[in-house]
Amino acid sequence: MLCVIAGHCCGFWTEAWFTVLKPAYSDVYLGYFANWVGSFHVSGFTLISGYIYYYVKNERGGYSSFTVLLSKKAKRLLLPYFFMCVVWVIPITNVFFHYSSLEIVDNYLFGGSPEQLWFLLMLFDVFVLFFFLNHVIDRNLYVGYFILFVLYCIGDFYSRSSILNVFQIFTSFKFLIVFSTGYCIRKYYSTFFCRRQYGLNKIGTLILLLILNALLAFSCQHLLHFESVFSKVICKLLYIILYVSKAITAFGVLLYLANRFNWRTRIFNLLLTNNFKLYLFHQQIVYVFLYLFNGLLIPEIHALLNFIVSTTLSILISLLIGKFKFLRMFFGDK
């Protein structure tokens, strides 16, 4: 989640995010950083969600039926979505974007473009869809991934329209492939990924993944210059492989760091226990800080202070919510 916040704090300088305000000072490097982080942080988190899904369902006996899954994920994802829309996201975001009533209905009630909350809708859709798809993947991995490839292409085309992308359904088509990959990593972890010489947490494996990512990115860029249907299909295939590979690399880096350092500190535990609310609250704080200090600070200092302030205030809000049981229930907490 810290990567998401860092990406949002720097995304202003891409000039394609928080577009109601133009940066007083341009900074292409912060823009590059935001685009780079944005290319893997959400897909990496979704992959980890698939990894945990396999563990809960197949190793712990959870999600025993569709109704159990639906109930748990509605409580964990949909309830916070609607609560946050009403009490936080719409009131603050509307100060800057001045939505019409129709835009509010389209963006939030139908989930066409609900700011950072799109992720909750997407993940809910992914859990629901994958409950049925995982049986296909368990029976035949090749058929399963062919279906996932087709779904990605459909999602990539239709998710660009907020009108058609109701409840982020087509966006979820794109993320199903990384969720499924996380599921498969957990399934085959003991037989492949955990082996000493080429485990995902080994530096040699990570270097190979980084080289693969660079080669795939270069190939995609090269193929963009060709106009044939065949080259476009190959380019799309390579891009999807790159998309999945980046998510695997992000997961591998996390495993490597988890095995190399002691993370049992008070600060880390604080971030870990509040990471969900950290994600939910940070973006509107980032908006306010960008608006207030645009032009008063150089971009690097502005982005760094924004990261510190938005993270700190989000944690404080999360801790305050934790004091009240009636508020905790809106976030799926006990």
C-alpha positions, 0 to 999 in steps of 0.5 A: 500500500505504501507503493500505491501512496508513493505513486499517487504522491508523484502521479500529479507530475505525470499531468494525467492525474488530479487534472483539475490542477496543473503542476506549477513546476514540471518534473518528468522524473517523478512522473516516470517514477509514478508510471513505473510504480503504477505498472506493478503495485496493484497487479502485485497486490492482486497476485498476492490476493490469489495466493492467499485465496488458495491457502484459505480455500484449499489448505484451511477449508475456507470459502466452502460455498459461494454464499460464504464467499459472497457474504465475507467479501461483501462485508469486507469490500462492498460495505467499506466501498459504500461507506467511504463513498458517502462519508469521505470520497464524494464530499472531498473529491467533489470540492475539486472536481465539481461533479454533476448529479449524473456524474456522481451516479455514474462514477460511484453508484454504478462504480464507473470511476470511483477514485481509489475505491475502484480497487474494492469493486474490482477485487470483489468481482475477481473473487466472485468470478474466480470461484467458478473459474478455479475449477477450470484451472485445476482441471486444465491449466492451459485451457484456464489460461486461454480463457484468462487471456481472452477475458483480459483482451475483452476487459482491456477493450471495454474497461476504457468506458466508465459507462460500460464498466459498471461495478468495474466488471471489465477491469476485473477481467484484466486482473483475473490473470494475475489473481489466478497466477497467485493461486497457481504459485501457492498451488505449486509452491512446494514442488517448484517455487520453493526449491533452493536453487530457483525459489522466487525469493532468490536473488538469481531468480529475481535478476532473471525476472528483471531481465525477462521484463526488460526484454518483454518491454523492449519487444513490445515497443519494437512491435508497436511499429508494425501494422500487421494483425499478426504483430499486434496479436503477438504484441498483445500476448507479450504485453500480457506476459509482461503484465503478469511477470511484473506482478510475479517480480513484485511478489518475489521482491517482497518474499526476498525482503521478508526473508532477509530483514526483521520486520517485527517492529512497532512501525511495521506492525502499525502499517500492517494492521492499518494498511487497508484503511491507509489505502482507503483514506490517503488519496483525498489527503493527497489531493488537499496537500497538492492543492495547498502547496502546489508552487510553494515547494519544489516537486521532490520535497512536495511529493515527499512531504505529501507521502509523509503527511498522507500516510501519517494522517491516514494511520491516525484516522484508522486508529481513531476508527479502531476505538469505536466498534460501530465504525469498525464494522463498516470496514469489516473489522470486529 
